[in-house]
Amino acid sequence: MQAEPSAGKRMDVVIVYGGKEFIIELKIWKGQKRHFDGQKQLLGYMEKRGAEKGYLLTFDFRQKKEQRMEWIGLEGKMIFEVQV
């Protein structure tokens, strides 16, 4: 399946399984502002596809990193964030 562009960009990963779409955005940690920008980018893709849930996977290569997994609510949508 080819992803539709959003502001000239393409979604990183869209998995279609059991008739459902799972939209996944992949990022490398480059600070809190860039992280927030990634959330907004994912929200844009979710809006375009009519999805209520999305997934943000952030790779953090810093020595002292905080690994986490959590659901967050943002603009009426749910994002499952994983930081590794």
Buried (B, 14 or more C-beta within 10 A) or exposed (E): EEBEEBEEEEBBEBEEEEEEBBBBBEBEBEEEEEBEEBBEBBBBBBEBBEBEBBBBBBEBEEEEEEEEEEEEEBEEBBBBBBBE
